[in-house]
Amino acid sequence: MEENKFRKEIEAAINRCSMENGSNTPDFILAEFLENCLKAFDISMKKRSKWYVDSVVSELELRHKTGG
């Protein structure tokens, strides 16, 4: 789904459920915030996956060098 369509859908859901009322923040600002949260989460998950792969490779290399 294209970003603009996604943001508009989130905006509409926020408005439909009156979720902006608690913070008195416009729905388009909340929608942008939530979209950015998802982007940040995706980046974190990619970094986590890379970290795990790097950890496994390092462990395997260590075992190979030590004969374990």
PQR file of N, CA, C, O and H, with PARSE charges and radii, in Angstrom:
ATOM      1  N   MET A   1       0.857  -1.179   0.000 -0.4000 1.5000
ATOM      2  CA  MET A   1       0.000   0.000   0.000 -0.0000 2.0000
ATOM      3  C   MET A   1       0.896   1.233   0.000  0.5500 1.7000
ATOM      4  O   MET A   1       1.875   1.305   0.743 -0.5500 1.4000
ATOM      5  N   GLU A   2       0.553   2.179  -0.826 -0.4000 1.5000
ATOM      6  CA  GLU A   2       1.395   3.370  -0.885 -0.0000 2.0000
ATOM      7  C   GLU A   2       1.257   4.178   0.401  0.5500 1.7000
ATOM      8  O   GLU A   2       0.209   4.173   1.047 -0.5500 1.4000
ATOM      9  H   GLU A   2      -0.242   2.120  -1.429  0.4000 1.0000
ATOM     10  N   GLU A   3       2.349   4.878   0.762 -0.4000 1.5000
ATOM     11  CA  GLU A   3       2.406   5.581   2.045 -0.0000 2.0000
ATOM     12  C   GLU A   3       1.255   6.562   2.232  0.5500 1.7000
ATOM     13  O   GLU A   3       0.638   6.589   3.297 -0.5500 1.4000
ATOM     14  H   GLU A   3       3.200   4.882   0.237  0.4000 1.0000
ATOM     15  N   ASN A   4       0.958   7.360   1.226 -0.4000 1.5000
ATOM     16  CA  ASN A   4      -0.086   8.371   1.366 -0.0000 2.0000
ATOM     17  C   ASN A   4      -1.448   7.721   1.628  0.5500 1.7000
ATOM     18  O   ASN A   4      -2.224   8.213   2.448 -0.5500 1.4000
ATOM     19  H   ASN A   4       1.459   7.338   0.361  0.4000 1.0000
ATOM     20  N   LYS A   5      -1.737   6.617   0.932 -0.4000 1.5000
ATOM     21  CA  LYS A   5      -3.004   5.905   1.139 -0.0000 2.0000
ATOM     22  C   LYS A   5      -3.053   5.316   2.548  0.5500 1.7000
ATOM     23  O   LYS A   5      -4.076   5.399   3.227 -0.5500 1.4000
ATOM     24  H   LYS A   5      -1.107   6.217   0.266  0.4000 1.0000
ATOM     25  N   PHE A   6      -1.949   4.725   2.979 -0.4000 1.5000
ATOM     26  CA  PHE A   6      -1.891   4.160   4.327 -0.0000 2.0000
ATOM     27  C   PHE A   6      -2.156   5.236   5.367  0.5500 1.7000
ATOM     28  O   PHE A   6      -2.965   5.047   6.275 -0.5500 1.4000
ATOM     29  H   PHE A   6      -1.118   4.657   2.428  0.4000 1.0000
ATOM     30  N   ARG A   7      -1.468   6.370   5.230 -0.4000 1.5000
ATOM     31  CA  ARG A   7      -1.637   7.455   6.203 -0.0000 2.0000
ATOM     32  C   ARG A   7      -3.081   7.949   6.212  0.5500 1.7000
ATOM     33  O   ARG A   7      -3.631   8.226   7.278 -0.5500 1.4000
ATOM     34  H   ARG A   7      -0.811   6.524   4.493  0.4000 1.0000
ATOM     35  N   LYS A   8      -3.699   8.062   5.044 -0.4000 1.5000
ATOM     36  CA  LYS A   8      -5.094   8.518   4.971 -0.0000 2.0000
ATOM     37  C   LYS A   8      -6.030   7.513   5.649  0.5500 1.7000
ATOM     38  O   LYS A   8      -6.988   7.904   6.316 -0.5500 1.4000
ATOM     39  H   LYS A   8      -3.252   7.837   4.178  0.4000 1.0000
ATOM     40  N   GLU A   9      -5.748   6.222   5.476 -0.4000 1.5000
ATOM     41  CA  GLU A   9      -6.568   5.190   6.124 -0.0000 2.0000
ATOM     42  C   GLU A   9      -6.439   5.270   7.642  0.5500 1.7000
ATOM     43  O   GLU A   9      -7.435   5.170   8.358 -0.5500 1.4000
ATOM     44  H   GLU A   9      -4.969   5.905   4.934  0.4000 1.0000
ATOM     45  N   ILE A  10      -5.222   5.448   8.128 -0.4000 1.5000
ATOM     46  CA  ILE A  10      -4.996   5.575   9.577 -0.0000 2.0000
ATOM     47  C   ILE A  10      -5.687   6.839  10.088  0.5500 1.7000
ATOM     48  O   ILE A  10      -6.343   6.831  11.130 -0.5500 1.4000
ATOM     49  H   ILE A  10      -4.413   5.529   7.546  0.4000 1.0000
ATOM     50  N   GLU A  11      -5.525   7.914   9.337 -0.4000 1.5000
ATOM     51  CA  GLU A  11      -6.176   9.183   9.697 -0.0000 2.0000
ATOM     52  C   GLU A  11      -7.692   8.990   9.833  0.5500 1.7000
ATOM     53  O   GLU A  11      -8.299   9.447  10.802 -0.5500 1.4000
ATOM     54  H   GLU A  11      -4.992   7.920   8.490  0.4000 1.0000
ATOM     55  N   ALA A  12      -8.287   8.316   8.860 -0.4000 1.5000
ATOM     56  CA  ALA A  12      -9.735   8.091   8.876 -0.0000 2.0000
ATOM     57  C   ALA A  12     -10.139   7.232  10.077  0.5500 1.7000
ATOM     58  O   ALA A  12     -11.160   7.494  10.713 -0.5500 1.4000
ATOM     59  H   ALA A  12      -7.794   7.945   8.073  0.4000 1.0000
ATOM     60  N   ALA A  13      -9.340   6.209  10.387 -0.4000 1.5000
ATOM     61  CA  ALA A  13      -9.650   5.348  11.534 -0.0000 2.0000
ATOM     62  C   ALA A  13      -9.555   6.129  12.842  0.5500 1.7000
ATOM     63  O   ALA A  13     -10.397   5.973  13.727 -0.5500 1.4000
ATOM     64  H   ALA A  13      -8.511   5.996   9.870  0.4000 1.0000
ATOM     65  N   ILE A  14      -8.542   6.959  12.958 -0.4000 1.5000
ATOM     66  CA  ILE A  14      -8.390   7.803  14.160 -0.0000 2.0000
ATOM     67  C   ILE A  14      -9.605   8.706  14.315  0.5500 1.7000
ATOM     68  O   ILE A  14     -10.161   8.841  15.405 -0.5500 1.4000
ATOM     69  H   ILE A  14      -7.858   7.086  12.239  0.4000 1.0000
ATOM     70  N   ASN A  15     -10.005   9.317  13.216 -0.4000 1.5000
ATOM     71  CA  ASN A  15     -11.147  10.229  13.233 -0.0000 2.0000
ATOM     72  C   ASN A  15     -12.431   9.467  13.540  0.5500 1.7000
ATOM     73  O   ASN A  15     -13.233   9.900  14.368 -0.5500 1.4000
ATOM     74  H   ASN A  15      -9.554   9.207  12.330  0.4000 1.0000
ATOM     75  N   ARG A  16     -12.622   8.338  12.877 -0.4000 1.5000
ATOM     76  CA  ARG A  16     -13.847   7.544  13.051 -0.0000 2.0000
ATOM     77  C   ARG A  16     -14.024   7.094  14.505  0.5500 1.7000
ATOM     78  O   ARG A  16     -15.142   7.054  15.019 -0.5500 1.4000
ATOM     79  H   ARG A  16     -11.971   7.986  12.204  0.4000 1.0000
ATOM     80  N   CYS A  17     -12.921   6.761  15.153 -0.4000 1.5000
ATOM     81  CA  CYS A  17     -12.961   6.284  16.544 -0.0000 2.0000
ATOM     82  C   CYS A  17     -12.721   7.399  17.560  0.5500 1.7000
ATOM     83  O   CYS A  17     -12.657   7.144  18.763 -0.5500 1.4000
ATOM     84  H   CYS A  17     -12.013   6.794  14.736  0.4000 1.0000
ATOM     85  N   SER A  18     -12.589   8.625  17.080 -0.4000 1.5000
ATOM     86  CA  SER A  18     -12.347   9.811  17.922 -0.0000 2.0000
ATOM     87  C   SER A  18     -11.119   9.649  18.817  0.5500 1.7000
ATOM     88  O   SER A  18     -11.111  10.112  19.957 -0.5500 1.4000
ATOM     89  H   SER A  18     -12.640   8.833  16.103  0.4000 1.0000
ATOM     90  N   MET A  19     -10.090   8.995  18.301 -0.4000 1.5000
ATOM     91  CA  MET A  19      -8.879   8.751  19.089 -0.0000 2.0000
ATOM     92  C   MET A  19      -8.038  10.009  19.276  0.5500 1.7000
ATOM     93  O   MET A  19      -7.128  10.027  20.105 -0.5500 1.4000
ATOM     94  H   MET A  19     -10.096   8.619  17.374  0.4000 1.0000
ATOM     95  N   GLU A  20      -8.330  11.051  18.519 -0.4000 1.5000
ATOM     96  CA  GLU A  20      -7.579  12.301  18.665 -0.0000 2.0000
ATOM     97  C   GLU A  20      -8.054  13.115  19.868  0.5500 1.7000
ATOM     98  O   GLU A  20      -7.378  14.057  20.282 -0.5500 1.4000
ATOM     99  H   GLU A  20      -9.069  11.036  17.846  0.4000 1.0000
ATOM    100  N   ASN A  21      -9.190  12.766  20.422 -0.4000 1.5000
ATOM    101  CA  ASN A  21      -9.771  13.553  21.506 -0.0000 2.0000
ATOM    102  C   ASN A  21      -8.919  13.579  22.773  0.5500 1.7000
ATOM    103  O   ASN A  21      -8.846  14.607  23.445 -0.5500 1.4000
ATOM    104  H   ASN A  21      -9.739  12.001  20.085  0.4000 1.0000
ATOM    105  N   GLY A  22      -8.281  12.468  23.103 -0.4000 1.5000
ATOM    106  CA  GLY A  22      -7.501  12.387  24.338 -0.0000 2.0000
ATOM    107  C   GLY A  22      -6.353  13.383  24.384  0.5500 1.7000
ATOM    108  O   GLY A  22      -6.072  13.977  25.424 -0.5500 1.4000
ATOM    109  H   GLY A  22      -8.340  11.632  22.557  0.4000 1.0000
ATOM    110  N   SER A  23      -5.702  13.556  23.256 -0.4000 1.5000
ATOM    111  CA  SER A  23      -4.542  14.457  23.229 -0.0000 2.0000
ATOM    112  C   SER A  23      -4.856  15.791  22.563  0.5500 1.7000
ATOM    113  O   SER A  23      -4.020  16.694  22.541 -0.5500 1.4000
ATOM    114  H   SER A  23      -5.930  13.073  22.410  0.4000 1.0000
ATOM    115  N   ASN A  24      -6.074  15.910  22.017 -0.4000 1.5000
ATOM    116  CA  ASN A  24      -6.458  17.115  21.292 -0.0000 2.0000
ATOM    117  C   ASN A  24      -5.442  17.416  20.178  0.5500 1.7000
ATOM    118  O   ASN A  24      -5.067  18.564  19.938 -0.5500 1.4000
ATOM    119  H   ASN A  24      -6.753  15.176  22.035  0.4000 1.0000
ATOM    120  N   THR A  25      -5.017  16.336  19.511 -0.4000 1.5000
ATOM    121  CA  THR A  25      -4.047  16.432  18.417 -0.0000 2.0000
ATOM    122  C   THR A  25      -4.765  16.093  17.117  0.5500 1.7000
ATOM    123  O   THR A  25      -5.507  15.113  17.064 -0.5500 1.4000
ATOM    124  H   THR A  25      -5.322  15.404  19.706  0.4000 1.0000
ATOM    125  N   PRO A  26      -4.558  16.880  16.077 -0.5600 1.5000
ATOM    126  CA  PRO A  26      -5.216  16.583  14.800  0.2800 2.0000
ATOM    127  C   PRO A  26      -4.897  15.160  14.315  0.5500 1.7000
ATOM    128  O   PRO A  26      -3.783  14.666  14.486 -0.5500 1.4000
ATOM    129  N   ASP A  27      -5.896  14.524  13.711 -0.4000 1.5000
ATOM    130  CA  ASP A  27      -5.728  13.138  13.273 -0.0000 2.0000
ATOM    131  C   ASP A  27      -4.593  12.964  12.279  0.5500 1.7000
ATOM    132  O   ASP A  27      -3.936  11.923  12.286 -0.5500 1.4000
ATOM    133  H   ASP A  27      -6.801  14.926  13.573  0.4000 1.0000
ATOM    134  N   PHE A  28      -4.340  13.951  11.423 -0.4000 1.5000
ATOM    135  CA  PHE A  28      -3.263  13.801  10.442 -0.0000 2.0000
ATOM    136  C   PHE A  28      -1.890  13.781  11.120  0.5500 1.7000
ATOM    137  O   PHE A  28      -0.970  13.128  10.628 -0.5500 1.4000
ATOM    138  H   PHE A  28      -4.874  14.796  11.418  0.4000 1.0000
ATOM    139  N   ILE A  29      -1.744  14.489  12.240 -0.4000 1.5000
ATOM    140  CA  ILE A  29      -0.473  14.469  12.986 -0.0000 2.0000
ATOM    141  C   ILE A  29      -0.297  13.109  13.664  0.5500 1.7000
ATOM    142  O   ILE A  29       0.795  12.542  13.649 -0.5500 1.4000
ATOM    143  H   ILE A  29      -2.491  15.020  12.640  0.4000 1.0000
ATOM    144  N   LEU A  30      -1.366  12.593  14.253 -0.4000 1.5000
ATOM    145  CA  LEU A  30      -1.294  11.265  14.878 -0.0000 2.0000
ATOM    146  C   LEU A  30      -1.014  10.171  13.841  0.5500 1.7000
ATOM    147  O   LEU A  30      -0.249   9.244  14.103 -0.5500 1.4000
ATOM    148  H   LEU A  30      -2.253  13.054  14.266  0.4000 1.0000
ATOM    149  N   ALA A  31      -1.636  10.285  12.668 -0.4000 1.5000
ATOM    150  CA  ALA A  31      -1.414   9.303  11.609 -0.0000 2.0000
ATOM    151  C   ALA A  31       0.044   9.316  11.155  0.5500 1.7000
ATOM    152  O   ALA A  31       0.641   8.260  10.944 -0.5500 1.4000
ATOM    153  H   ALA A  31      -2.258  11.039  12.455  0.4000 1.0000
ATOM    154  N   GLU A  32       0.607  10.493  11.006 -0.4000 1.5000
ATOM    155  CA  GLU A  32       2.016  10.599  10.610 -0.0000 2.0000
ATOM    156  C   GLU A  32       2.919  10.006  11.691  0.5500 1.7000
ATOM    157  O   GLU A  32       3.883   9.304  11.386 -0.5500 1.4000
ATOM    158  H   GLU A  32       0.122  11.350  11.177  0.4000 1.0000
ATOM    159  N   PHE A  33       2.600  10.291  12.954 -0.4000 1.5000
ATOM    160  CA  PHE A  33       3.365   9.740  14.065 -0.0000 2.0000
ATOM    161  C   PHE A  33       3.353   8.213  14.034  0.5500 1.7000
ATOM    162  O   PHE A  33       4.399   7.577  14.157 -0.5500 1.4000
ATOM    163  H   PHE A  33       1.817  10.861  13.201  0.4000 1.0000
ATOM    164  N   LEU A  34       2.167   7.629  13.871 -0.4000 1.5000
ATOM    165  CA  LEU A  34       2.048   6.172  13.843 -0.0000 2.0000
ATOM    166  C   LEU A  34       2.778   5.562  12.650  0.5500 1.7000
ATOM    167  O   LEU A  34       3.405   4.510  12.771 -0.5500 1.4000
ATOM    168  H   LEU A  34       1.316   8.146  13.771  0.4000 1.0000
ATOM    169  N   GLU A  35       2.696   6.217  11.516 -0.4000 1.5000
ATOM    170  CA  GLU A  35       3.424   5.746  10.337 -0.0000 2.0000
ATOM    171  C   GLU A  35       4.933   5.758  10.610  0.5500 1.7000
ATOM    172  O   GLU A  35       5.639   4.816  10.249 -0.5500 1.4000
ATOM    173  H   GLU A  35       2.186   7.072  11.418  0.4000 1.0000
ATOM    174  N   ASN A  36       5.418   6.815  11.240 -0.4000 1.5000
ATOM    175  CA  ASN A  36       6.841   6.905  11.570 -0.0000 2.0000
ATOM    176  C   ASN A  36       7.245   5.863  12.611  0.5500 1.7000
ATOM    177  O   ASN A  36       8.365   5.354  12.574 -0.5500 1.4000
ATOM    178  H   ASN A  36       4.845   7.581  11.533  0.4000 1.0000
ATOM    179  N   CYS A  37       6.346   5.546  13.533 -0.4000 1.5000
ATOM    180  CA  CYS A  37       6.623   4.472  14.498 -0.0000 2.0000
ATOM    181  C   CYS A  37       6.822   3.146  13.785  0.5500 1.7000
ATOM    182  O   CYS A  37       7.738   2.394  14.116 -0.5500 1.4000
ATOM    183  H   CYS A  37       5.437   5.960  13.563  0.4000 1.0000
ATOM    184  N   LEU A  38       5.975   2.854  12.813 -0.4000 1.5000
ATOM    185  CA  LEU A  38       6.111   1.607  12.060 -0.0000 2.0000
ATOM    186  C   LEU A  38       7.419   1.570  11.282  0.5500 1.7000
ATOM    187  O   LEU A  38       8.081   0.534  11.220 -0.5500 1.4000
ATOM    188  H   LEU A  38       5.231   3.465  12.544  0.4000 1.0000
ATOM    189  N   LYS A  39       7.791   2.698  10.690 -0.4000 1.5000
ATOM    190  CA  LYS A  39       9.060   2.761   9.957 -0.0000 2.0000
ATOM    191  C   LYS A  39      10.240   2.531  10.899  0.5500 1.7000
ATOM    192  O   LYS A  39      11.175   1.805  10.562 -0.5500 1.4000
ATOM    193  H   LYS A  39       7.254   3.540  10.739  0.4000 1.0000
ATOM    194  N   ALA A  40      10.197   3.143  12.063 -0.4000 1.5000
ATOM    195  CA  ALA A  40      11.277   2.970  13.043 -0.0000 2.0000
ATOM    196  C   ALA A  40      11.325   1.517  13.520  0.5500 1.7000
ATOM    197  O   ALA A  40      12.410   0.966  13.709 -0.5500 1.4000
ATOM    198  H   ALA A  40       9.438   3.733  12.337  0.4000 1.0000
ATOM    199  N   PHE A  41      10.183   0.903  13.715 -0.4000 1.5000
ATOM    200  CA  PHE A  41      10.130  -0.494  14.129 -0.0000 2.0000
ATOM    201  C   PHE A  41      10.732  -1.397  13.053  0.5500 1.7000
ATOM    202  O   PHE A  41      11.487  -2.319  13.361 -0.5500 1.4000
ATOM    203  H   PHE A  41       9.302   1.350  13.562  0.4000 1.0000
ATOM    204  N   ASP A  42      10.397  -1.130  11.794 -0.4000 1.5000
ATOM    205  CA  ASP A  42      10.965  -1.917  10.690 -0.0000 2.0000
ATOM    206  C   ASP A  42      12.489  -1.816  10.674  0.5500 1.7000
ATOM    207  O   ASP A  42      13.176  -2.825  10.509 -0.5500 1.4000
ATOM    208  H   ASP A  42       9.783  -0.382  11.543  0.4000 1.0000
ATOM    209  N   ILE A  43      13.010  -0.626  10.842 -0.4000 1.5000
ATOM    210  CA  ILE A  43      14.464  -0.419  10.873 -0.0000 2.0000
ATOM    211  C   ILE A  43      15.073  -1.203  12.027  0.5500 1.7000
ATOM    212  O   ILE A  43      16.098  -1.863  11.856 -0.5500 1.4000
ATOM    213  H   ILE A  43      12.452   0.193  10.976  0.4000 1.0000
ATOM    214  N   SER A  44      14.450  -1.138  13.200 -0.4000 1.5000
ATOM    215  CA  SER A  44      14.950  -1.863  14.369 -0.0000 2.0000
ATOM    216  C   SER A  44      14.952  -3.366  14.140  0.5500 1.7000
ATOM    217  O   SER A  44      15.904  -4.046  14.522 -0.5500 1.4000
ATOM    218  H   SER A  44      13.617  -0.602  13.339  0.4000 1.0000
ATOM    219  N   MET A  45      13.907  -3.890  13.525 -0.4000 1.5000
ATOM    220  CA  MET A  45      13.828  -5.327  13.275 -0.0000 2.0000
ATOM    221  C   MET A  45      14.897  -5.775  12.282  0.5500 1.7000
ATOM    222  O   MET A  45      15.471  -6.853  12.430 -0.5500 1.4000
ATOM    223  H   MET A  45      13.134  -3.337  13.214  0.4000 1.0000
ATOM    224  N   LYS A  46      15.160  -4.959  11.282 -0.4000 1.5000
ATOM    225  CA  LYS A  46      16.222  -5.282  10.326 -0.0000 2.0000
ATOM    226  C   LYS A  46      17.582  -5.296  11.021  0.5500 1.7000
ATOM    227  O   LYS A  46      18.404  -6.176  10.767 -0.5500 1.4000
ATOM    228  H   LYS A  46      14.693  -4.083  11.162  0.4000 1.0000
ATOM    229  N   LYS A  47      17.814  -4.326  11.894 -0.4000 1.5000
ATOM    230  CA  LYS A  47      19.074  -4.279  12.641 -0.0000 2.0000
ATOM    231  C   LYS A  47      19.184  -5.479  13.578  0.5500 1.7000
ATOM    232  O   LYS A  47      20.256  -6.068  13.715 -0.5500 1.4000
ATOM    233  H   LYS A  47      17.146  -3.611  12.101  0.4000 1.0000
ATOM    234  N   ARG A  48      18.071  -5.839  14.225 -0.4000 1.5000
ATOM    235  CA  ARG A  48      18.069  -6.996  15.120 -0.0000 2.0000
ATOM    236  C   ARG A  48      18.387  -8.265  14.353  0.5500 1.7000
ATOM    237  O   ARG A  48      19.181  -9.087  14.810 -0.5500 1.4000
ATOM    238  H   ARG A  48      17.200  -5.360  14.113  0.4000 1.0000
ATOM    239  N   SER A  49      17.773  -8.431  13.188 -0.4000 1.5000
ATOM    240  CA  SER A  49      18.029  -9.613  12.368 -0.0000 2.0000
ATOM    241  C   SER A  49      19.491  -9.684  11.959  0.5500 1.7000
ATOM    242  O   SER A  49      20.099 -10.753  12.008 -0.5500 1.4000
ATOM    243  H   SER A  49      17.128  -7.763  12.817  0.4000 1.0000
ATOM    244  N   LYS A  50      20.057  -8.560  11.559 -0.4000 1.5000
ATOM    245  CA  LYS A  50      21.464  -8.520  11.182 -0.0000 2.0000
ATOM    246  C   LYS A  50      22.332  -8.865  12.384  0.5500 1.7000
ATOM    247  O   LYS A  50      23.311  -9.599  12.245 -0.5500 1.4000
ATOM    248  H   LYS A  50      19.563  -7.691  11.520  0.4000 1.0000
ATOM    249  N   TRP A  51      21.992  -8.350  13.554 -0.4000 1.5000
ATOM    250  CA  TRP A  51      22.758  -8.633  14.763 -0.0000 2.0000
ATOM    251  C   TRP A  51      22.751 -10.128  15.066  0.5500 1.7000
ATOM    252  O   TRP A  51      23.789 -10.703  15.394 -0.5500 1.4000
ATOM    253  H   TRP A  51      21.197  -7.754  13.667  0.4000 1.0000
ATOM    254  N   TYR A  52      21.566 -10.766  14.954 -0.4000 1.5000
ATOM    255  CA  TYR A  52      21.484 -12.204  15.208 -0.0000 2.0000
ATOM    256  C   TYR A  52      22.321 -12.994  14.211  0.5500 1.7000
ATOM    257  O   TYR A  52      23.033 -13.924  14.592 -0.5500 1.4000
ATOM    258  H   TYR A  52      20.723 -10.300  14.687  0.4000 1.0000
ATOM    259  N   VAL A  53      22.236 -12.629  12.947 -0.4000 1.5000
ATOM    260  CA  VAL A  53      23.025 -13.325  11.923 -0.0000 2.0000
ATOM    261  C   VAL A  53      24.506 -13.146  12.216  0.5500 1.7000
ATOM    262  O   VAL A  53      25.270 -14.111  12.181 -0.5500 1.4000
ATOM    263  H   VAL A  53      21.658 -11.874  12.638  0.4000 1.0000
ATOM    264  N   ASP A  54      24.913 -11.921  12.504 -0.4000 1.5000
ATOM    265  CA  ASP A  54      26.323 -11.663  12.824 -0.0000 2.0000
ATOM    266  C   ASP A  54      26.762 -12.457  14.047  0.5500 1.7000
ATOM    267  O   ASP A  54      27.880 -12.971  14.076 -0.5500 1.4000
ATOM    268  H   ASP A  54      24.292 -11.138  12.532  0.4000 1.0000
ATOM    269  N   SER A  55      25.905 -12.564  15.054 -0.4000 1.5000
ATOM    270  CA  SER A  55      26.227 -13.312  16.276 -0.0000 2.0000
ATOM    271  C   SER A  55      26.413 -14.790  15.976  0.5500 1.7000
ATOM    272  O   SER A  55      27.349 -15.414  16.476 -0.5500 1.4000
ATOM    273  H   SER A  55      24.997 -12.146  15.030  0.4000 1.0000
ATOM    274  N   VAL A  56      25.534 -15.348  15.166 -0.4000 1.5000
ATOM    275  CA  VAL A  56      25.620 -16.768  14.825 -0.0000 2.0000
ATOM    276  C   VAL A  56      26.882 -17.027  14.011  0.5500 1.7000
ATOM    277  O   VAL A  56      27.586 -18.007  14.257 -0.5500 1.4000
ATOM    278  H   VAL A  56      24.775 -14.841  14.759  0.4000 1.0000
ATOM    279  N   VAL A  57      27.173 -16.166  13.052 -0.4000 1.5000
ATOM    280  CA  VAL A  57      28.375 -16.328  12.233 -0.0000 2.0000
ATOM    281  C   VAL A  57      29.618 -16.249  13.112  0.5500 1.7000
ATOM    282  O   VAL A  57      30.533 -17.057  12.956 -0.5500 1.4000
ATOM    283  H   VAL A  57      26.602 -15.370  12.852  0.4000 1.0000
ATOM    284  N   SER A  58      29.663 -15.291  14.031 -0.4000 1.5000
ATOM    285  CA  SER A  58      30.811 -15.164  14.927 -0.0000 2.0000
ATOM    286  C   SER A  58      30.976 -16.409  15.787  0.5500 1.7000
ATOM    287  O   SER A  58      32.093 -16.889  15.984 -0.5500 1.4000
ATOM    288  H   SER A  58      28.919 -14.635  14.157  0.4000 1.0000
ATOM    289  N   GLU A  59      29.885 -16.925  16.290 -0.4000 1.5000
ATOM    290  CA  GLU A  59      29.927 -18.136  17.117 -0.0000 2.0000
ATOM    291  C   GLU A  59      30.431 -19.322  16.308  0.5500 1.7000
ATOM    292  O   GLU A  59      31.253 -20.099  16.795 -0.5500 1.4000
ATOM    293  H   GLU A  59      28.978 -16.536  16.130  0.4000 1.0000
ATOM    294  N   LEU A  60      29.952 -19.468  15.092 -0.4000 1.5000
ATOM    295  CA  LEU A  60      30.386 -20.567  14.237 -0.0000 2.0000
ATOM    296  C   LEU A  60      31.860 -20.438  13.870  0.5500 1.7000
ATOM    297  O   LEU A  60      32.580 -21.436  13.833 -0.5500 1.4000
ATOM    298  H   LEU A  60      29.285 -18.838  14.697  0.4000 1.0000
ATOM    299  N   GLU A  61      32.307 -19.226  13.600 -0.4000 1.5000
ATOM    300  CA  GLU A  61      33.718 -19.004  13.290 -0.0000 2.0000
ATOM    301  C   GLU A  61      34.590 -19.348  14.498  0.5500 1.7000
ATOM    302  O   GLU A  61      35.642 -19.968  14.348 -0.5500 1.4000
ATOM    303  H   GLU A  61      31.721 -18.416  13.630  0.4000 1.0000
ATOM    304  N   LEU A  62      34.160 -18.953  15.679 -0.4000 1.5000
ATOM    305  CA  LEU A  62      34.905 -19.252  16.902 -0.0000 2.0000
ATOM    306  C   LEU A  62      34.989 -20.761  17.119  0.5500 1.7000
ATOM    307  O   LEU A  62      36.057 -21.284  17.438 -0.5500 1.4000
ATOM    308  H   LEU A  62      33.305 -18.449  15.802  0.4000 1.0000
ATOM    309  N   ARG A  63      33.883 -21.454  16.951 -0.4000 1.5000
ATOM    310  CA  ARG A  63      33.863 -22.918  17.115 -0.0000 2.0000
ATOM    311  C   ARG A  63      34.799 -23.583  16.109  0.5500 1.7000
ATOM    312  O   ARG A  63      35.516 -24.527  16.441 -0.5500 1.4000
ATOM    313  H   ARG A  63      33.015 -21.029  16.692  0.4000 1.0000
ATOM    314  N   HIS A  64      34.783 -23.079  14.880 -0.4000 1.5000
ATOM    315  CA  HIS A  64      35.621 -23.666  13.851 -0.0000 2.0000
ATOM    316  C   HIS A  64      37.113 -23.481  14.186  0.5500 1.7000
ATOM    317  O   HIS A  64      37.918 -24.396  14.012 -0.5500 1.4000
ATOM    318  H   HIS A  64      34.201 -22.312  14.610  0.4000 1.0000
ATOM    319  N   LYS A  65      37.460 -22.278  14.669 -0.4000 1.5000
ATOM    320  CA  LYS A  65      38.862 -21.983  15.015 -0.0000 2.0000
ATOM    321  C   LYS A  65      39.348 -22.795  16.208  0.5500 1.7000
ATOM    322  O   LYS A  65      40.518 -23.174  16.274 -0.5500 1.4000
ATOM    323  H   LYS A  65      36.806 -21.535  14.810  0.4000 1.0000
ATOM    324  N   THR A  66      38.444 -23.060  17.152 -0.4000 1.5000
ATOM    325  CA  THR A  66      38.846 -23.765  18.378 -0.0000 2.0000
ATOM    326  C   THR A  66      38.580 -25.272  18.285  0.5500 1.7000
ATOM    327  O   THR A  66      38.888 -26.024  19.209 -0.5500 1.4000
ATOM    328  H   THR A  66      37.494 -22.752  17.099  0.4000 1.0000
ATOM    329  N   GLY A  67      38.008 -25.697  17.164 -0.4000 1.5000
ATOM    330  CA  GLY A  67      37.737 -27.117  16.987 -0.0000 2.0000
ATOM    331  C   GLY A  67      36.523 -27.612  17.744  0.5500 1.7000
ATOM    332  O   GLY A  67      36.356 -28.817  17.933 -0.5500 1.4000
ATOM    333  H   GLY A  67      37.758 -25.086  16.413  0.4000 1.0000
ATOM    334  N   GLY A  68      35.665 -26.688  18.183 -0.4000 1.5000
ATOM    335  CA  GLY A  68      34.505 -27.070  18.987 -0.0000 2.0000
ATOM    336  C   GLY A  68      33.308 -27.213  18.235  0.5500 1.7000
ATOM    337  O   GLY A  68      32.261 -27.532  18.797 -0.5500 1.4000
ATOM    338  H   GLY A  68      35.800 -25.710  18.029  0.4000 1.0000
TER
END
